[in-house]
C-alpha cells in the first residue's frame, strides 16, 4: 500500500508543530512538505528543536504533490486557500473554524467575517469521528472541531441522544495556555498566567455555536439553551470540562443504581469509539497528556436530580492535531488508531 502523501500548511503554530510530530512517526504517512511564511527557508528542526531529527525545510507555499493537506492556519485564513486545493483533488483537514458551522450567517457574529464560500459549508463534514464516522470516510473537506467543543460534545452527546436531559445545559471548561496559540500576548505572558485562573468570553465563546449545532443534531426536538464559560489555568496542555444538565428521564431516576445505568448508556454509545474511555473516577488532565484520548466520567447528583459529566483531553492532540490525524486515517481507509496509540506521559 503506497503511503499517504501529506502536507502541513502553517507548521509554525502549536497545532502545526504537533501535526508534524504525529505525522513524522505515522507508519502509513509520508510528510512531504510543510509551510510557514514567517519561517520560510528555515529548517523545521531549527524553529522547533524538538523536531531536530527531521529534515524538512519550511516553504512559503505547498510545493509538492500531496494527497491530503492539513491546514493549521488562523481563523479567516483557510477560506482563502481551501477552494483551490479542492479543485486540485487534494483532500483537506482544516484545523480552523472556517468550515465548522453549517449556517453561514453565524460567521459574522462569531468570527467577524462574511463567509466567501457558503456552498462549501454544505460539503464540509464536522470532524468528530465519534459522531460522524461514515461521513468522514467519504469526505473531501473535514472541519476539525474546536478543542473546547470536542470535550463538551463528547461529554453530553450520549445523554442528549438518549433523551435524558432537557435543553438547559451548562459547560464549565478549564484550559491550558497552549490553547491560545503560539503568538505572544499579555494574557499568556508567564507572569500574568502563572499562579492565576480567570474566566473569559462570558458573553459567548466562539466554540459555543458548534457545541449547540452538534447537540441539536442529536435531538432535533431540542432547542439548546447553552451556557459555556471557559477559564484559563496555568498549565501548558489539557482541558477539563464539567457539564451540568437537569435530568428529565424519570425512568433513570427510579433506578436502584442510576449511576450504573447512566455509565452503561455512555459505554454503549461509545462502544465503537477507540479514543473515548468511560472512567470509574473523575479523570485528571494529566491522565491524557500527549494522547488522543478523551476520558469521560458521568454521574448524578441525587440531591438535585442533575446530571454531571466530567471530560478531559489534551487540547493539542484530541482537541487538535491528533483528532486531525484520526480524521485523515478514516478518509484514507486506515484504522483510525494508526499512529495515535501512544499512552499518556506521566507524571
N, C-alpha and C positions, 0 to 999 in steps of 0.2 A: 504494500500500500504506500503510495507516494506521500511524503509529508505535506502538511498544510503550510502553505507559504503565507506568513503573516507580516504585517507592518503596524507600527505604532505611530500615531500622529500626536505630537506633543509629549514626548517621553520625559520631559524635564520637570513635570509635576509629580506629586506623590503617587497618584494613580498610574501615571505613565511609567514611573520607575518600578512600581510594584508589578505592573504588567510585564516589564522586561525581565524581572526576577523570575516570575512564574513561567513565562514562555520559553526562556532560555533552558529551563530544566524539564520542559514538556517533551515526552518521548516521541510525540507524533507531529511536532511543530518545528518548522524551520523559520526562525525570526530573521527575515532578510533585510529589513530596513526600519530605521527609527528616525523620526523628525523632531525638530525643535528649533524654531527660527532664532531664538535668542542665544542658542548654543551651537548653531550650525558650524560645522568644520571641526568641532572638538570631539575627542574620544569620549564615548559614553562612560568608560571607567575613570576618566579624569573628572567628569561632572559628578558622578556618583562612585566614590571609591569602593563602595560595597559591591559594585558590578565590575570591579577591576579585572576579573577573569574573562570578561567578554572582549570581543574585538570589533566593536561597532564604531563607526564614525557617524555622528549626528548630522543629518542632512536637513536642508531647508524645506524640501518637499519630498514626497514619496517618489522614489527613483527606481523602483524595481517592479517586476511583475509579481503580483500577490493575489491570493485567494480571498483573504479577509483583512480588513483594516479595523483596528481599534482606535477610535477617536477619543482621546483624553483631553480634548480642548475645553476651554471655559464655556459656560452657557453663552448662547447667541453667536457662537463661532462655528459649531458643527453644521448649522443650517446652510452655511455658505459653501461647504465642500461636499456634503453627502450626495446631493443630486448628481454631480458629475461622476463620483465614484460608482454610484449605482448604474449609471449608463455604461460604464466600463465593465460591468459584470462582476464587480467586487462586492462581496458581502460585508456588512458593516455591523459592528457592535459599538454603539455610541454611549460613552460614559457620562455625557452631559444630559441636561434635562430637555434638550431641544426637540425630542420626539416622544417624550413620555406621556404627555397629556393628549387625549383624543380630541378634545374640544379646543380649536384654535383660538377661540375667544378668551380662553384662560391666560394666554401668554402675555398680553399687555398688562394684566393685573398682577401676575406673579413674577414675571421676568422682564417687564418693561420694554417689550418689542412686539411688533406685529409679525406673526409667523409668515415667512415668504413662501412656504411650500405646504399649505394645509392639506393638499391631496396626499402627501407622504405620511401624515398622521394616521390616515386610514390603513396604510400598508404596514406601518411600524408595529412591532409586537413588543408589549411591555415585558421586559426580560426577567421575570421572576419564574424560574423553572418549576417551582412547586405549584404554580397556578396555571402556567401557560406552556407546559412541556411540548405538546403536539404542535402548537402554533410556531414555537421557536424552531423546531426541527426544519420546517419548510420556509422560514423567513429569510428575506434578503437584508432587512434592516431591523435590528433589535435595539431597543432603548433600555439600556441598563438602569434599573431603579436607583433612586437615591438611597443613601446609607440609612438614614432615619426611617425612610419608608419601608425598607426591607424588614427591619426589626419589628416595626409596628404592624405591618400587614401580616407577617407570619405569625405574630402573637395572637391576632384577633380573627384571622380567617376561619379557623375551624368553628369557633363559637358563632360567627355570623352565618356561615353556611348551614349550621345545624339549627339555626333559629333560636339560639339560647339567650340572645341579648337583644335589647331594643336599640334605637338609633343614637342614644346619648352616650358618647364614647369619650374617654379621657386618656391621652397618651402623655406620659411624663418621661422624657428621654435625657440621658446624660452622655456626652460625647467627649472624647479626647481631642486635643487641639489640631491633630493632623487633618481632621475633617474640614478645617478652614482653608486648607490648601497650603502651598509652599511659599507663596508671596508673603513677605513680612508685613505684619500690621501691628498697630499698638495693642489690639485685643489679645494677640497671641504672643506678644513680647514676653520673654521669660519672667521678668519682674512684675508684669501685670497679671499673668495667668497663674504663676506659682502660688500655692497656698491660698487659692481663691476658687470660688464657684459662683457662677452667675447664670441667671435665666436671660433669654433674649428672644426676639421675634414674637413677643406675646400677642401681637395683633394678627399673627398668621405667618408661619414659616413656609418657604417655597415647597417643601415636601408635603404640606398638608393636602393640596388638591389631588396628588397622586394616591395618597392613602385613601382618601374618600372615594376616588374613582374606582379603585380596585375592590374595596369592601362593598360598595354598592353593586358592583358587577356580580358579586357572590349572592346577593339577595336584592333583586330589583325592586322589591316592595319596600325596602328600607330607604329612608332619607337621612343619611348620617348627619348627626349634629356632633361635630368632632372638635374637641379642644386638644390642641397639641402644643406643649410647652417644651422646647429644647433648652438644655443647660450645657455650659462649657465647664469641664472639670480639668484639673491639672494632671493629665496623663497623656501619653502620646497617642495610643491606639485604644479603640474599643467604644462600643455604645451599649448601654444598658437602658432598656425601656420598661417602665411599669405601666401597664394598661388597665383601665378600670371600666366596667360597664355593669349596669343593673341587670341581673338575671330576670328573664321573662318566661322561662320554661319551668312551670310548676312541677312537672314530672321529675325533672332533675332534682329539684329541691326536696321532693318527697322521698328520694332515695335514702336508704340507710347510710350509705357511704357515698355522698355525692361527689366528693373529690376523686374517688377511684373511678366513678363513671365518667367524670369530666376528663381525667387523664386518658381513659380508653378512647374517648371521642377524638382527642388530639392524636393519639397514636394511630388510630385508624385513618385519620385524614392524611397523615404524613407517612404512611407505611411504604410508599414508593419514593420517598424523598431522602436520599442518602446523606444530605448535609443538614438535616433538621433532626435534633435529638430532644425528646421529651425527658426532662430530668425529674428526679425524686426530691431534689433540694433546690432552693433558689441558686441559680448559676452566678458565677463571677465573670467579669470581663477577662481576667487572666486565664480562664478556662478555654478561651477561644483565640488567644493571642497568636497571630500568624497563621490562622487556619480559615478554612472556608465553611466552618460550621456555624449554625445558629442554634443556640440552646434555649429551650422554652420550658417554663415552669408554670402551669396553670393551677389555680386553686380558687377556693370560695371563702369569702368572709361571711360566715353563717350568721353573724350579728346583724348584718345589713343586707343579706342576700345579694351580695355584689361579687361579680367575677373579678379576679385579679390575675393578670398574666404577666410574667416577667420574661423578657427575652434579652439575650446578649449576643453580640457578634463583633468581629473585627471590622471596623468601618472601611479599612483599606483592602480587605480580602472579600468576605461575603458581602460586605457593603460597597464593594467597588471592583477591584481588578480580578479577584477570584471568581466572583459571580460572572464577570465578563468572559473569563476563560470557560466557565461552566456552560455558558450560553454558546460559545464557539464550539465546544465539544458536541453539543446537541445538533448544531447547524451542520456539522460535518460527519454525522452518523458515528460518533465516537462515544464510548461510555462517559457519562457526564462527570465521573470522578477522576478521569485521567489527568494526571499532572497536579492533582489537588488533594492528594491523600495525606499530606503532612499532618501530624498531630501538633497539639499546642506546645509552645515553648513555655517552660515553667521552671523556676519562678520568674 
